[in-house]
Amino acid sequence: MNMKRSVLLFAIILLASCATVKPQKYFTMDEMPDLVKCLPAPPAPGTPEFGYDSLRYFWGKEQRKDPVRAAIADRDAGWQIDTIIAVFSEPFGMKLSPEKTPQIWNLLYSGILTMEQIRVRPKAYFHRLRPFEYFNDHVLTLWEEDELRGEGSYPSGHTIRGWAMAMMLAEINPAAAEALYAKGWEYGESRVIVGAHWQSDVDAGYLAASVAYAKLHTSDRFLEQMAKAKAEFKRLTEPVAPEPQRRSARSVRRAARATRQQTRAN
């Protein structure tokens, strides 16, 4: 009895420790590429590129008139990683959770926490004014406006998170790649529709995420976790082989009787 209790206690402790394991970054911010040395400066007012940014801002305001698209943009504005995972679970084709898909969940959390760091330096260096501030306007998502005001706009952090999520999930499930990248693109456009970012912020966000993802593939720990995530996905999606059909005792006796009768006839 004491032995059973000891085993049970050990199992409880093990489960508790697994539940409290927190995702860890694969690289520090200082180990990530410095985008200030990679990206061009954002478009300056008076340039044709800035003119395009302005046109896209007003395009985004028109999109808000569509209640369906406005609702999508509002949902995409959620900053919590749990929210982003829920959004991308749909095109991925599977509900993702720390209970059902712990390996995939860990990969996504650790990956996002690592890749999003790449936005910090350029945001601080360029400290670009956001479009709703430039036009003395308001964002669609008023609940996030105070947090956005005064923060650098270039590149878009939401876009980095969304495109990074699409790339990781597409590597796990290549069959869903088109749907995932389509959502990643839409995720970036949502920031233009909201009015939180210029189009060039979003475009730089796609590129920044790609640069960060290339860096992740130089981490052995990331590659090991990706392998675990792929194995978990395969296990959850492989068709279950049908069990061999069992014959009843009566059918077995009938088959044996028929065999004996056939033997006698010969």
Buried (B, 14 or more C-beta within 10 A) or exposed (E): EEEEEEEEEEEEEEEEEEEEEEBEBBBEBEEBBEBEEEBEEBBEEEEEBBEBBBEBBEEBBEBBEEEEBBEBBBBBBBEEBBBBBBBBBEBBBBEBBBEEBBBBBBBBBBBBBBBBBBBBBBBEBBEBBBBBBBBEEEBBBEEBBEEBEEBBBBBBBBBBBBBBBBBBBBBBBEEBBEBBBEBBBBBBBBBBBBBBBBBBBBBBBBBBBBBBBEBBEEBEEBEEBBEBBBEBBEEEEEEEEEEEEEEEEEEEEEEEEEEEEEEEEE
